[in-house]
Amino acid sequence: MQLAPALPSGTGDQLDLVRRVDVRADLAGISVPTLVVITTADPLISPALQRH
């Protein structure tokens, strides 16, 4: 796994939020057309995990 040489400020706060918030139960309630975008060069989350 490769990481960026320097992580952007706020990365720690973002990771903390990801650990605490689970919105999976809310996803079934989305009733409008939705475009889901994944990144191919995210240094923190691989495309495989984004599809999970």
Rosetta silent file (secondary structure, phi, psi, omega in degrees, C-alpha in Angstrom):
SEQUENCE: MQLAPALPSGTGDQLDLVRRVDVRADLAGISVPTLVVITTADPLISPALQRH
SCORE:     score description
SCORE:     0.000 S_00000001
   1 L     0.000  137.264  179.047    0.000    0.000    0.000 S_00000001
   2 L  -111.735  140.308  176.360    1.295    3.447   -0.856 S_00000001
   3 L  -116.733  156.458  175.882    0.470    6.628    1.037 S_00000001
   4 L   -62.022  149.761 -179.347    0.910   10.229    0.017 S_00000001
   5 L   -60.930  -31.816  177.601    4.227   11.738    1.198 S_00000001
   6 L  -140.354  125.457  179.858    2.325   14.230    3.380 S_00000001
   7 L   -78.623  141.842  179.719   -1.252   13.811    4.518 S_00000001
   8 L   -64.189  152.341  176.893   -3.502   16.865    4.201 S_00000001
   9 L   -61.872  145.287 -178.674   -4.456   18.721    7.353 S_00000001
  10 L    90.801   -5.583 -178.909   -7.723   17.416    8.769 S_00000001
  11 H   -60.629  -42.453  179.660   -7.019   13.822    7.744 S_00000001
  12 H   -61.056  -42.104  177.956   -7.080   12.652   11.359 S_00000001
  13 H   -63.925  -40.554  179.557  -10.449   14.311   11.955 S_00000001
  14 H   -64.517  -43.165  178.627  -11.852   12.733    8.785 S_00000001
  15 H   -64.670  -38.165  177.316  -10.665    9.272    9.811 S_00000001
  16 H   -61.188  -43.523  179.019  -12.188    9.737   13.261 S_00000001
  17 H   -62.241  -43.958 -179.816  -15.525   10.622   11.645 S_00000001
  18 H   -60.929  -37.114  179.331  -15.400    7.556    9.391 S_00000001
  19 H   -68.510  -29.991 -173.021  -14.834    5.328   12.423 S_00000001
  20 H   -96.597  -21.284 -172.534  -17.832    6.762   14.303 S_00000001
  21 L  -108.458  130.008  176.802  -20.500    7.228   11.623 S_00000001
  22 L  -126.771  110.498 -177.026  -22.356    4.378    9.932 S_00000001
  23 L  -105.252    9.628 -176.576  -24.916    5.470    7.329 S_00000001
  24 H   -56.864  -38.597 -179.588  -25.555    2.079    5.736 S_00000001
  25 H   -65.629  -27.105 -179.661  -29.077    1.855    7.200 S_00000001
  26 H   -77.449  -21.013 -173.594  -29.915    5.221    5.606 S_00000001
  27 H   -62.341  -34.984 -179.230  -28.910    4.138    2.102 S_00000001
  28 L   -65.615  -22.233 -179.217  -32.103    2.159    1.480 S_00000001
  29 L   -83.767   -3.515  178.752  -34.103    5.356    2.001 S_00000001
  30 L   -76.403  118.748 -174.569  -32.494    7.197   -0.916 S_00000001
  31 L  -121.117   23.368  177.205  -35.204    7.424   -3.541 S_00000001
  32 L  -120.766  157.113  176.075  -33.657    9.762   -6.093 S_00000001
  33 L   -55.410  135.987 -174.709  -31.214    8.993   -8.895 S_00000001
  34 L  -131.422  133.212  174.679  -27.774    8.787   -7.333 S_00000001
  35 L  -105.975  122.524  178.737  -24.325    8.922   -8.872 S_00000001
  36 L  -104.881  124.484 -177.857  -21.649    7.158   -6.845 S_00000001
  37 L  -114.534  131.273  172.714  -18.106    8.208   -7.638 S_00000001
  38 L  -114.269  156.425  178.747  -14.998    6.361   -6.541 S_00000001
  39 L  -100.810  153.027  178.655  -11.456    7.575   -6.911 S_00000001
  40 L  -104.023   -9.658 -177.324   -8.650    5.610   -8.510 S_00000001
  41 L  -127.725   25.851  178.547   -5.760    7.466   -6.901 S_00000001
  42 L   -70.000  122.964 -177.212   -6.947    7.993   -3.324 S_00000001
  43 L   -74.684  -10.465 -176.774   -3.886    7.486   -1.112 S_00000001
  44 L  -106.951  -32.731 -175.320   -6.007    6.399    1.875 S_00000001
  45 L  -129.488  122.104 -179.469   -8.781    4.181    0.466 S_00000001
  46 L   -72.646  155.929  176.677   -8.321    1.721   -2.363 S_00000001
  47 H   -55.921  -36.088 -179.971  -10.988    1.423   -5.115 S_00000001
  48 H   -61.301  -41.624  178.810  -11.798   -2.094   -3.881 S_00000001
  49 H   -72.349  -29.406  178.224  -12.735   -0.778   -0.437 S_00000001
  50 H   -68.721  -27.642  179.241  -14.746    2.066   -1.958 S_00000001
  51 H   -81.173  -15.685 -175.086  -16.908   -0.475   -3.779 S_00000001
  52 L   -64.082    0.000    0.000  -17.531   -2.423   -0.551 S_00000001
